[in-house]
Amino acid sequence: MAQYYHQEYRHNYENQEQMAPTQHMNFNQPYIYTAFEPFLYHTLRSMLNQNVIVEAMKGTIRGVLSDVHPDHIVLHVKGNHYYIRTQHINWVMPTHAKTSLPQLSGME
């Protein structure tokens, strides 16, 4: 009976190991990991449809924050939409429509 219990336990344990998430991943394909920052997301949601200045990794851009998603934002600048990943954002500041900052700098 002890032998049977040991085999039963070993069988169940091996089945649990087969359910490990790393075994279901295909390591030959690229794995995309996106960090979700809830405080930044909710802060950006509170600035929806407002003029903002966003400093990203490639420069500063000013426009109307038209949409917010967990992984990117959408800025409306002079009839164009710019999609910026939240991972690339350094800071965001609400602003008035008329400021001395340029519309685009370094985003080309």
ROTOR-567588 format. One line per 8 residues: number of its first residue (from 0); their letters; for each residue y, x, z of N, C-alpha, C, O. Coordinates in pm, 1 decimal, always signed. Last residue first. Layout:
<atoms>
NUM> a> Y X Z Y X Z Y X Z Y X Z  ...
</atoms>
This chain:
<atoms>
107> emgslqpl> +6374.8 +1148.2 -3523.9 +6333.5 +1154.6 -3663.7 +6207.8 +1234.8 -3677.9 +6157.4 +1251.4 -3788.9  +6470.2 +1148.0 -3267.1 +6354.8 +1062.2 -3292.4 +6309.9 +1069.2 -3438.4 +6213.9 +1001.0 -3474.3  +6706.9 +1280.8 -3192.8 +6581.3 +1353.4 -3191.1 +6458.1 +1270.8 -3221.7 +6347.3 +1321.2 -3203.3  +6862.3 +996.6 -3104.8 +6879.5 +1142.1 -3101.8 +6743.0 +1206.2 -3092.3 +6671.6 +1187.3 -2993.8  +7036.3 +698.3 -3182.3 +6912.7 +777.1 -3189.2 +6947.5 +924.2 -3174.7 +7049.3 +970.5 -3225.9  +7290.6 +604.9 -3093.2 +7178.1 +513.8 -3111.3 +7045.4 +588.1 -3110.0 +6951.4 +545.0 -3043.2  +7457.9 +800.3 -2834.3 +7424.5 +767.7 -2973.8 +7302.6 +673.8 -2979.6 +7223.8 +664.8 -2885.5  +7664.8 +679.0 -2565.5 +7543.3 +747.1 -2611.1 +7512.6 +708.2 -2755.2 +7538.5 +594.6 -2794.9
99> stkahtpm> +7870.2 +529.2 -2473.5 +7905.3 +646.4 -2553.5 +7782.5 +721.6 -2604.7 +7796.2 +818.2 -2679.8  +7813.7 +177.9 -2518.6 +7811.9 +300.6 -2440.6 +7845.2 +416.4 -2532.3 +7847.7 +401.9 -2654.5  +7790.8 -150.4 -2526.7 +7882.4 -47.5 -2575.2 +7880.4 +69.8 -2477.9 +7937.6 +62.8 -2369.1  +7596.8 -301.9 -2393.0 +7587.1 -285.8 -2537.8 +7675.3 -172.5 -2588.6 +7638.4 -104.7 -2684.5  +7481.4 -138.0 -2093.3 +7562.2 -237.4 -2162.7 +7557.5 -207.4 -2311.2 +7517.8 -97.8 -2350.8  +7144.2 -77.5 -1976.4 +7279.8 -38.0 -2013.7 +7353.4 -156.1 -2074.9 +7294.4 -260.2 -2104.1  +6870.1 +43.0 -1780.0 +6942.1 -68.8 -1842.8 +7085.9 -26.0 -1869.7 +7142.7 +52.9 -1794.2  +6663.0 +314.8 -1855.0 +6782.4 +272.4 -1782.7 +6843.6 +151.8 -1853.3 +6867.0 +156.9 -1974.0
91> vwnihqtr> +6372.5 +506.4 -1807.5 +6433.5 +390.7 -1873.1 +6551.7 +347.9 -1788.7 +6543.3 +344.6 -1665.9  +6202.4 +820.5 -1869.1 +6277.6 +726.7 -1786.8 +6335.5 +616.9 -1874.2 +6346.6 +630.4 -1996.1  +5984.3 +908.8 -2029.6 +6028.7 +984.9 -1912.3 +6106.2 +896.4 -1815.7 +6079.8 +896.4 -1695.4  +5708.5 +787.9 -2206.9 +5838.8 +754.6 -2150.1 +5866.4 +842.3 -2028.3 +5785.2 +850.4 -1936.1  +5454.9 +818.7 -2300.6 +5555.2 +909.9 -2353.3 +5692.9 +886.7 -2293.7 +5786.3 +959.6 -2327.0  +5306.1 +614.9 -2194.9 +5272.8 +750.0 -2151.2 +5377.3 +850.9 -2197.0 +5388.0 +958.5 -2138.2  +5393.7 +394.4 -2336.3 +5446.0 +412.9 -2200.6 +5412.6 +551.4 -2146.4 +5484.1 +601.3 -2059.5  +5489.1 +445.8 -2673.9 +5381.4 +443.3 -2573.9 +5440.4 +468.5 -2435.7 +5527.2 +554.3 -2419.7
83> iyyhngkv> +5695.6 +245.8 -2861.7 +5690.5 +366.7 -2780.6 +5580.4 +350.6 -2676.9 +5578.9 +253.5 -2601.2  +5804.8 +132.5 -3162.5 +5694.2 +118.1 -3068.7 +5678.7 +250.3 -2994.5 +5652.2 +354.0 -3055.4  +6086.0 -21.5 -3286.8 +6027.1 +106.0 -3248.8 +5923.4 +80.2 -3141.3 +5951.0 +14.0 -3041.3  +6209.7 -210.6 -3553.0 +6132.0 -210.6 -3429.5 +6071.9 -72.4 -3407.6 +6014.1 -13.7 -3499.0  +6540.0 -266.1 -3680.2 +6410.6 -198.5 -3684.8 +6342.2 -207.7 -3549.4 +6407.4 -212.1 -3445.1  +6791.1 -377.4 -3640.9 +6699.5 -442.9 -3733.6 +6563.0 -378.0 -3746.5 +6477.4 -430.3 -3817.9  +6897.7 -194.0 -3442.5 +6961.2 -218.7 -3573.4 +6864.8 -275.7 -3676.3 +6858.5 -225.8 -3788.7  +6614.5 -187.6 -3263.2 +6733.1 -105.1 -3287.6 +6781.6 -130.5 -3430.0 +6714.9 -93.3 -3526.5
75> hlvihdph> +6410.0 -295.9 -3021.3 +6472.7 -345.6 -3143.0 +6604.8 -270.8 -3158.8 +6696.3 -287.8 -3078.1  +6113.2 -161.4 -2890.8 +6259.3 -162.0 -2889.1 +6309.9 -209.2 -3023.8 +6259.2 -167.9 -3128.1  +5830.5 -225.8 -2711.1 +5889.3 -245.0 -2843.6 +6040.5 -252.5 -2825.3 +6090.7 -339.0 -2753.4  +5588.2 -19.7 -2539.5 +5701.5 -112.0 -2541.3 +5752.2 -121.4 -2684.5 +5721.3 -36.8 -2768.5  +5241.1 +8.6 -2433.0 +5357.7 +42.7 -2514.1 +5468.3 -60.0 -2496.5 +5446.7 -170.4 -2446.6  +5040.1 -72.7 -2255.4 +5032.9 +63.2 -2310.3 +5152.0 +102.3 -2395.8 +5164.8 +219.9 -2429.7  +5102.4 -333.4 -2163.9 +5058.4 -231.8 -2067.9 +5058.4 -89.6 -2122.9 +5074.9 +5.4 -2046.4  +5412.7 -424.9 -2328.8 +5267.0 -431.8 -2316.4 +5223.4 -325.2 -2217.1 +5301.0 -234.1 -2188.3
67> vdslvgri> +5703.2 -596.0 -2404.3 +5641.1 -499.4 -2313.5 +5491.9 -527.8 -2306.4 +5450.3 -640.8 -2281.1  +5977.2 -635.7 -2632.3 +5842.6 -670.2 -2587.3 +5787.2 -557.5 -2500.6 +5819.4 -440.3 -2520.0  +6245.2 -563.6 -2663.9 +6201.3 -694.0 -2713.0 +6061.4 -733.1 -2668.4 +6028.9 -851.8 -2666.3  +6517.1 -417.7 -2552.2 +6374.6 -419.2 -2517.5 +6319.5 -556.6 -2552.7 +6343.3 -654.1 -2481.5  +6744.8 -294.5 -2777.4 +6707.2 -411.9 -2700.3 +6556.6 -408.1 -2676.4 +6478.5 -396.4 -2770.8  +6837.1 +55.1 -2744.7 +6818.9 -69.6 -2816.7 +6785.9 -182.5 -2721.6 +6797.6 -168.1 -2599.9  +6825.8 +402.3 -2788.6 +6891.0 +289.4 -2723.5 +6873.0 +165.3 -2808.5 +6891.5 +169.3 -2930.1  +6645.6 +698.5 -2714.4 +6669.7 +586.5 -2805.8 +6728.8 +470.6 -2725.8 +6688.8 +443.8 -2612.5
59> tgkmaevi> +6588.3 +1046.4 -2710.9 +6644.7 +929.5 -2644.8 +6673.9 +822.8 -2749.1 +6721.0 +853.1 -2858.7  +6279.8 +1233.4 -2767.2 +6423.2 +1209.4 -2769.4 +6462.0 +1081.3 -2698.0 +6379.7 +1016.5 -2633.4  +6008.8 +1268.2 -2737.9 +6071.6 +1318.8 -2860.4 +6221.1 +1291.0 -2868.2 +6283.2 +1323.4 -2969.4  +5936.4 +1150.9 -2496.3 +5907.0 +1292.2 -2516.5 +5981.5 +1350.3 -2637.2 +6013.9 +1469.1 -2638.2  +6217.2 +936.4 -2420.6 +6075.9 +962.0 -2445.2 +6058.0 +1111.2 -2467.9 +6153.7 +1188.2 -2459.6  +6433.8 +740.2 -2255.6 +6411.2 +879.2 -2291.7 +6261.4 +899.9 -2300.5 +6188.3 +883.7 -2202.8  +6603.0 +454.2 -2343.4 +6470.9 +507.4 -2311.4 +6468.4 +654.6 -2351.3 +6497.0 +689.6 -2465.9  +6826.0 +214.6 -2242.9 +6816.0 +349.5 -2297.0 +6682.4 +404.0 -2249.9 +6651.8 +400.5 -2130.7
51> vnqnlmsr> +6867.1 -132.9 -2329.4 +6815.3 -24.9 -2246.1 +6828.2 +107.6 -2320.2 +6839.8 +112.0 -2442.6  +6966.5 -465.5 -2316.2 +6992.1 -335.4 -2376.1 +6945.1 -228.1 -2279.2 +6979.0 -231.3 -2160.9  +6704.1 -709.8 -2275.0 +6826.4 -642.8 -2231.5 +6842.3 -513.6 -2309.4 +6745.4 -458.7 -2361.9  +6457.9 -828.8 -2313.5 +6573.1 -881.3 -2387.7 +6706.2 -826.0 -2338.2 +6810.2 -889.0 -2357.4  +6333.3 -728.3 -1994.3 +6308.3 -785.5 -2126.3 +6435.1 -847.7 -2183.5 +6511.2 -911.9 -2111.1  +6328.8 -616.2 -1746.0 +6439.2 -578.3 -1834.8 +6423.7 -636.1 -1975.6 +6495.5 -595.1 -2066.8  +6093.6 -689.0 -1624.8 +6216.2 -746.7 -1569.1 +6338.7 -714.9 -1656.0 +6442.2 -779.8 -1641.3  +5913.7 -530.6 -1763.8 +5911.8 -675.9 -1788.0 +6038.3 -742.3 -1735.0 +6085.8 -840.3 -1792.4
43> lthylfpe> +5970.0 -284.4 -1644.5 +6007.4 -306.8 -1783.9 +6008.3 -455.0 -1817.9 +6094.5 -500.6 -1893.0  +5856.7 -334.7 -1394.5 +5999.3 -302.8 -1404.8 +6047.7 -327.1 -1547.5 +6154.8 -384.1 -1568.1  +5591.0 -371.0 -1463.5 +5665.4 -484.3 -1406.9 +5816.0 -459.3 -1409.3 +5894.2 -553.1 -1424.7  +5532.0 -109.5 -1565.3 +5510.7 -229.8 -1646.4 +5594.7 -347.1 -1593.9 +5662.0 -414.7 -1671.7  +5580.0 +55.4 -1344.8 +5660.7 +70.0 -1465.9 +5650.5 -55.2 -1552.1 +5750.9 -101.6 -1606.0  +5377.3 -44.0 -1177.2 +5517.3 -50.6 -1135.2 +5610.4 -36.6 -1254.9 +5709.3 -109.2 -1265.2  +5131.6 +1.9 -1317.3 +5177.8 -134.2 -1289.7 +5324.6 -142.1 -1248.7 +5391.2 -239.9 -1283.0  +5030.3 +186.3 -1565.8 +5120.2 +205.5 -1453.2 +5183.4 +71.3 -1419.1 +5279.2 +30.2 -1484.7
35> fatyiypq> +4732.3 +284.5 -1697.9 +4816.9 +167.6 -1678.5 +4898.9 +190.2 -1553.0 +4843.1 +211.0 -1445.3  +4627.3 +520.4 -1932.6 +4663.7 +495.0 -1793.7 +4757.5 +374.9 -1788.4 +4851.8 +366.1 -1866.9  +4366.8 +523.0 -2149.4 +4505.5 +483.4 -2134.4 +4531.7 +450.7 -1989.2 +4466.6 +364.3 -1930.4  +4154.0 +713.2 -2337.9 +4183.9 +672.5 -2201.8 +4332.0 +641.7 -2193.3 +4414.7 +726.5 -2226.9  +3911.6 +716.4 -2578.9 +4053.9 +696.3 -2555.7 +4073.3 +642.7 -2415.0 +4016.4 +540.2 -2377.6  +3688.6 +940.4 -2707.6 +3707.3 +843.5 -2600.2 +3855.5 +834.4 -2569.8 +3918.5 +935.3 -2538.0  +3526.5 +993.4 -3020.0 +3639.1 +1017.5 -2929.2 +3652.2 +903.4 -2828.0 +3629.8 +786.6 -2859.7  +3167.4 +1035.1 -3021.5 +3287.4 +968.4 -3069.7 +3401.2 +993.2 -2971.8 +3376.6 +1012.2 -2852.6
27> nfnmhqtp> +2966.7 +1155.8 -2885.7 +2997.1 +1210.3 -3017.5 +3121.8 +1147.8 -3077.7 +3176.8 +1200.5 -3174.3  +2909.4 +1019.7 -2657.4 +2997.0 +1134.7 -2643.8 +3027.9 +1201.5 -2777.2 +3107.8 +1295.0 -2781.6  +2900.2 +696.3 -2593.6 +2859.8 +785.7 -2700.4 +2956.5 +903.5 -2699.4 +3072.9 +888.5 -2736.7  +2792.5 +551.1 -2290.0 +2899.2 +608.3 -2370.8 +2839.9 +700.1 -2477.9 +2742.3 +771.4 -2454.3  +2583.0 +483.6 -2133.8 +2617.5 +388.3 -2238.6 +2726.6 +442.0 -2329.5 +2751.5 +384.9 -2435.7  +2566.8 +675.6 -1942.3 +2459.9 +673.1 -2040.9 +2489.8 +576.6 -2154.9 +2428.9 +586.2 -2261.5  +2778.7 +624.2 -1777.0 +2786.9 +742.7 -1862.5 +2678.0 +743.7 -1967.9 +2694.5 +806.1 -2072.7  +2709.4 +400.1 -1623.5 +2801.1 +384.3 -1736.9 +2807.7 +506.1 -1827.6 +2839.7 +492.0 -1945.6
19> amqeqney> +2365.9 +340.9 -1548.6 +2485.4 +420.4 -1524.0 +2576.7 +413.7 -1645.7 +2529.0 +420.5 -1759.0  +2126.7 +218.0 -1582.8 +2244.3 +133.8 -1594.5 +2373.8 +211.6 -1569.7 +2481.5 +152.0 -1570.0  +1938.2 +402.7 -1521.8 +1956.9 +371.0 -1662.8 +2081.2 +285.9 -1683.9 +2135.3 +283.1 -1794.4  +1940.2 +394.1 -1247.7 +1997.4 +511.3 -1313.7 +2022.8 +483.9 -1460.8 +2118.3 +536.0 -1518.3  +1805.9 +157.8 -1207.1 +1946.2 +165.1 -1170.0 +2013.1 +284.9 -1236.2 +2129.3 +277.6 -1276.0  +1549.9 +233.8 -1292.0 +1621.1 +129.8 -1366.0 +1769.6 +131.7 -1333.0 +1852.1 +109.4 -1421.6  +1486.6 +417.7 -1092.3 +1503.0 +465.1 -1229.3 +1574.7 +362.2 -1315.1 +1652.9 +399.3 -1402.7  +1466.9 +240.6 -875.8 +1567.9 +345.2 -874.3 +1592.9 +398.8 -1015.3 +1707.6 +422.7 -1053.3
11> nhryeqhy> +1242.8 +87.8 -948.3 +1373.8 +23.4 -933.6 +1486.6 +125.8 -937.9 +1591.1 +100.0 -997.7  +1046.9 +295.2 -945.2 +1072.0 +218.6 -1066.7 +1209.6 +152.2 -1060.0 +1285.6 +159.4 -1156.5  +1053.6 +370.9 -676.9 +1089.1 +467.5 -779.7 +1121.0 +397.0 -911.7 +1213.9 +436.9 -981.9  +960.4 +136.0 -557.7 +1094.1 +185.0 -526.0 +1142.3 +281.6 -634.0 +1257.4 +275.1 -677.4  +700.6 +129.1 -664.8 +792.6 +17.2 -688.3 +937.6 +63.3 -665.5 +1026.2 +32.6 -745.2  +593.9 +363.4 -559.2 +606.4 +349.3 -703.8 +704.3 +238.0 -740.0 +781.7 +251.2 -834.8  +605.3 +299.8 -285.1 +676.4 +416.6 -334.3 +696.6 +406.6 -486.6 +804.5 +438.1 -536.8  +433.4 +80.0 -275.6 +574.4 +63.6 -238.9 +657.2 +179.2 -295.2 +766.8 +157.9 -347.0
3> yqam> +190.6 +205.4 -346.2 +245.7 +99.6 -430.6 +394.5 +80.8 -403.3 +473.5 +67.0 -496.7  +155.9 +378.1 -127.1 +166.0 +434.5 -261.4 +229.9 +331.9 -355.8 +314.8 +368.3 -437.1  +126.4 +194.9 +75.7 +242.0 +284.3 +78.1 +263.8 +345.5 -59.4 +377.6 +362.5 -102.9  -119.1 +82.2 +0.0 +0.0 +0.0 +0.0 +125.4 +86.5 +0.0 +221.8 +54.3 -69.4
</atoms>
